[in-house]
Amino acid sequence: MSTATVTTKGQITIPAAVRDALHVATGDRVEFVEIEPGRYEFIAATRSVKALKGMFGKPRKRLSIEDMNAAIAIRGAAAK
């Protein structure tokens, strides 16, 4: 089991074995996700935004920017 100590500034050094296992390098982002009160998961947020491409399939209907702006304006007005 790997451990780390919290500094007075609230920082920790991630043990090398954990960094290697998660493929985390200098400058990468990580997330702390609460899975239940008092328990968190440490997740490497290293996937590219490009990995999301195609996740939801092709759109049923193509919309122009003008159509999108009009839909946003209608929803925004209805929310007030």
Backbone as a chain_set.jsonl record, in Angstrom:
{"seq": "MSTATVTTKGQITIPAAVRDALHVATGDRVEFVEIEPGRYEFIAATRSVKALKGMFGKPRKRLSIEDMNAAIAIRGAAAK", "coords": {"N": [[0.848, -1.178, 0.0], [0.54, 2.22, -0.81], [1.456, 5.343, 0.62], [1.016, 8.849, 1.456], [2.023, 12.075, 2.631], [0.37, 14.949, 3.821], [1.199, 18.286, 3.173], [1.815, 21.468, 4.864], [0.701, 23.251, 3.151], [-1.337, 21.875, 2.034], [-0.671, 20.061, 0.088], [0.278, 17.033, -1.625], [2.647, 14.448, -2.39], [2.426, 12.276, -4.977], [2.958, 8.887, -4.781], [5.562, 7.23, -6.649], [4.979, 4.664, -7.706], [2.191, 4.696, -7.843], [1.76, 6.843, -9.608], [2.944, 5.743, -11.892], [1.271, 3.503, -12.345], [-1.159, 4.749, -12.915], [-0.482, 6.157, -15.104], [0.209, 8.874, -14.899], [1.657, 12.006, -15.316], [3.934, 14.807, -14.923], [2.142, 17.817, -14.823], [-0.272, 16.69, -15.624], [-3.801, 16.314, -15.042], [-5.816, 15.436, -12.215], [-8.635, 13.873, -10.656], [-10.727, 14.012, -7.779], [-13.132, 12.021, -6.678], [-16.051, 11.826, -4.889], [-17.269, 8.926, -3.54], [-18.775, 7.952, -1.542], [-19.882, 9.308, 1.605], [-17.027, 10.647, 3.069], [-15.306, 9.018, 1.645], [-13.216, 8.78, -1.105], [-12.369, 8.54, -4.604], [-9.427, 8.518, -6.501], [-8.726, 9.728, -9.55], [-7.162, 9.608, -12.671], [-7.222, 12.214, -14.921], [-6.597, 12.084, -17.716], [-7.41, 11.582, -20.279], [-7.941, 12.564, -23.622], [-9.976, 15.184, -24.968], [-10.742, 14.562, -27.476], [-11.247, 11.875, -27.36], [-13.881, 11.644, -26.765], [-15.289, 11.878, -29.072], [-17.856, 10.727, -31.153], [-19.159, 9.377, -29.157], [-21.885, 9.656, -28.648], [-23.152, 8.954, -30.964], [-24.381, 9.705, -34.298], [-25.908, 12.893, -34.967], [-29.472, 13.27, -35.197], [-30.528, 15.284, -36.742], [-29.148, 17.933, -38.567], [-28.133, 21.066, -37.342], [-28.014, 24.597, -37.719], [-25.843, 27.241, -36.545], [-27.401, 29.46, -36.062], [-29.935, 28.289, -35.675], [-29.403, 26.875, -33.318], [-28.816, 29.009, -31.545], [-31.315, 30.287, -31.529], [-32.929, 28.308, -30.33], [-31.738, 28.21, -27.804], [-32.289, 30.801, -26.898], [-35.096, 30.71, -26.759], [-35.518, 28.718, -24.784], [-34.176, 29.935, -22.67], [-35.738, 32.226, -22.252], [-38.113, 31.025, -21.457], [-37.377, 29.961, -19.011], [-37.287, 32.025, -17.253]], "CA": [[0.0, 0.0, 0.0], [1.296, 3.464, -0.885], [0.94, 6.433, 1.447], [1.584, 10.171, 1.218], [1.809, 13.004, 3.731], [-0.134, 16.251, 3.406], [2.043, 19.379, 3.659], [1.069, 22.584, 5.461], [-0.007, 23.922, 2.058], [-2.386, 20.988, 1.535], [-0.173, 19.326, -1.068], [0.841, 15.702, -1.405], [3.42, 13.885, -3.486], [1.853, 10.977, -5.335], [4.054, 7.913, -4.875], [5.948, 6.878, -8.018], [4.269, 3.457, -8.147], [0.819, 5.096, -8.174], [1.858, 7.632, -10.849], [3.202, 4.815, -12.991], [0.079, 2.674, -12.575], [-2.213, 5.587, -13.503], [0.093, 6.876, -16.257], [0.12, 10.3, -14.586], [2.956, 12.67, -15.421], [3.945, 16.225, -14.557], [1.202, 18.652, -15.564], [-1.561, 16.018, -15.826], [-4.848, 16.631, -14.067], [-6.442, 14.303, -11.533], [-9.918, 14.207, -10.037], [-11.086, 13.334, -6.55], [-14.56, 11.805, -6.814], [-16.635, 11.265, -3.668], [-18.099, 7.768, -3.851], [-19.684, 7.897, -0.395], [-19.353, 10.282, 2.563], [-15.733, 10.341, 3.66], [-14.522, 8.097, 0.805], [-12.977, 9.359, -2.417], [-11.53, 7.853, -5.575], [-8.443, 9.362, -7.161], [-8.826, 9.316, -10.948], [-6.349, 10.367, -13.618], [-8.047, 12.855, -15.954], [-5.603, 12.247, -18.78], [-7.964, 11.315, -21.607], [-8.129, 13.72, -24.485], [-11.357, 15.509, -25.341], [-10.986, 13.87, -28.745], [-11.725, 10.53, -27.062], [-15.333, 11.71, -26.644], [-15.884, 11.914, -30.405], [-18.641, 9.561, -31.523], [-19.729, 8.728, -27.982], [-23.345, 9.712, -28.663], [-23.658, 8.643, -32.292], [-24.6, 10.84, -35.2], [-27.142, 13.632, -34.67], [-30.594, 12.955, -36.089], [-30.794, 16.406, -37.625], [-28.105, 18.946, -38.508], [-28.636, 22.398, -37.01], [-27.082, 25.7, -37.932], [-25.579, 28.032, -35.341], [-28.58, 30.317, -35.863], [-30.977, 27.445, -35.086], [-29.013, 26.605, -31.931], [-28.993, 30.243, -30.775], [-32.757, 30.514, -31.373], [-33.42, 27.342, -29.336], [-31.234, 28.653, -26.505], [-33.037, 32.006, -26.525], [-36.456, 30.305, -26.39], [-35.43, 28.031, -23.486], [-33.779, 30.915, -21.674], [-36.904, 33.074, -21.965], [-39.105, 30.216, -20.745], [-36.89, 29.663, -17.672], [-37.409, 33.201, -16.384]], "C": [[0.888, 1.233, 0.0], [0.643, 4.523, -0.008], [1.628, 7.731, 1.06], [1.239, 11.045, 2.418], [1.347, 14.337, 3.171], [0.757, 17.332, 4.011], [1.175, 20.466, 4.281], [0.301, 23.369, 4.408], [-1.114, 23.056, 1.462], [-1.968, 20.175, 0.327], [0.311, 17.943, -0.658], [1.717, 15.345, -2.608], [2.851, 12.502, -3.75], [3.015, 9.994, -5.479], [4.293, 7.471, -6.324], [5.188, 5.661, -8.54], [2.839, 3.779, -8.563], [0.816, 5.909, -9.468], [2.067, 6.723, -12.047], [1.969, 3.995, -13.341], [-1.036, 3.456, -13.261], [-1.744, 6.338, -14.743], [-0.069, 8.38, -16.098], [1.523, 10.885, -14.615], [2.818, 14.123, -14.997], [2.992, 17.012, -15.445], [-0.139, 18.0, -15.838], [-2.532, 16.422, -14.728], [-5.376, 15.336, -13.457], [-7.747, 14.795, -10.911], [-10.066, 13.404, -8.749], [-12.609, 13.232, -6.559], [-15.082, 11.163, -5.533], [-17.559, 10.12, -4.039], [-19.067, 7.441, -2.72], [-19.106, 8.873, 0.626], [-18.048, 9.816, 3.203], [-14.861, 9.399, 2.851], [-14.44, 8.653, -0.61], [-12.173, 8.413, -3.294], [-10.645, 8.883, -6.241], [-8.366, 8.871, -8.603], [-7.951, 10.209, -11.813], [-7.272, 10.908, -14.711], [-7.154, 13.137, -17.154], [-6.152, 11.972, -20.165], [-8.184, 12.612, -22.36], [-9.614, 13.947, -24.739], [-11.722, 14.783, -26.632], [-11.507, 12.454, -28.528], [-13.248, 10.488, -26.943], [-16.045, 11.653, -27.997], [-16.609, 10.601, -30.699], [-19.32, 8.872, -30.366], [-21.258, 8.655, -28.048], [-23.939, 9.419, -30.032], [-23.853, 9.902, -33.113], [-25.889, 11.559, -34.821], [-28.236, 13.266, -35.673], [-30.809, 14.035, -37.134], [-29.675, 17.425, -37.459], [-28.74, 20.302, -38.234], [-27.566, 23.432, -37.304], [-26.856, 26.407, -36.591], [-26.783, 28.917, -35.036], [-29.718, 29.527, -35.215], [-30.675, 27.15, -33.611], [-29.23, 27.831, -31.058], [-30.466, 30.537, -30.535], [-33.333, 29.579, -30.311], [-32.974, 27.74, -27.936], [-32.014, 29.857, -26.011], [-34.45, 31.65, -26.068], [-36.455, 29.643, -25.012], [-35.077, 29.004, -22.379], [-34.925, 31.812, -21.26], [-37.939, 32.303, -21.166], [-38.688, 29.948, -19.305], [-37.086, 30.83, -16.71], [-38.772, 33.356, -15.813]], "O": [[1.879, 1.287, 0.728], [-0.583, 4.587, 0.092], [2.681, 7.726, 0.422], [0.273, 10.779, 3.132], [1.87, 14.804, 2.159], [1.042, 17.311, 5.209], [-0.053, 20.393, 4.231], [-0.65, 24.078, 4.737], [-1.759, 23.456, 0.492], [-2.821, 19.652, -0.39], [0.698, 17.71, 0.487], [1.539, 15.88, -3.703], [2.801, 11.659, -2.854], [3.957, 10.256, -6.227], [3.358, 7.354, -7.115], [4.795, 5.637, -9.707], [2.327, 3.204, -9.524], [-0.034, 5.692, -10.332], [1.444, 6.908, -13.092], [1.659, 3.815, -14.519], [-1.77, 2.91, -14.084], [-2.517, 7.07, -15.361], [-0.438, 9.077, -17.042], [2.454, 10.339, -14.022], [1.714, 14.605, -14.745], [3.029, 16.891, -16.669], [-1.073, 18.689, -16.25], [-2.132, 16.819, -13.633], [-5.38, 14.284, -14.097], [-7.926, 15.99, -10.675], [-9.594, 12.272, -8.644], [-13.299, 14.246, -6.459], [-14.622, 10.093, -5.133], [-18.529, 10.317, -4.772], [-20.057, 6.737, -2.921], [-17.934, 9.234, 0.519], [-17.977, 8.739, 3.796], [-13.786, 9.011, 3.309], [-15.457, 8.959, -1.233], [-11.399, 7.593, -2.801], [-11.082, 10.002, -6.513], [-7.983, 7.728, -8.851], [-7.999, 11.433, -11.696], [-8.01, 10.152, -15.344], [-6.979, 14.288, -17.555], [-5.422, 12.116, -21.146], [-8.568, 13.628, -21.781], [-10.407, 13.006, -24.724], [-12.882, 14.433, -26.848], [-12.142, 11.889, -29.418], [-13.843, 9.412, -27.011], [-17.251, 11.412, -28.063], [-16.058, 9.515, -30.52], [-20.001, 7.867, -30.57], [-21.855, 7.697, -27.558], [-25.136, 9.625, -30.232], [-23.534, 11.009, -32.68], [-26.855, 10.922, -34.403], [-27.961, 12.991, -36.84], [-31.216, 13.756, -38.261], [-29.292, 17.747, -36.334], [-29.764, 20.645, -38.824], [-26.371, 23.175, -37.158], [-27.594, 26.189, -35.63], [-27.14, 29.101, -33.872], [-30.388, 30.029, -34.313], [-31.571, 27.174, -32.766], [-29.764, 27.72, -29.954], [-30.835, 30.989, -29.451], [-34.136, 30.006, -29.482], [-33.744, 27.621, -26.983], [-32.364, 29.929, -24.834], [-34.949, 32.222, -25.099], [-37.291, 29.964, -24.168], [-35.612, 28.915, -21.274], [-35.083, 32.131, -20.082], [-38.581, 32.871, -20.283], [-39.548, 29.727, -18.452], [-37.055, 30.647, -15.493], [-39.024, 34.3, -15.064]]}, "num_chains": 1, "name": "protein.A"}
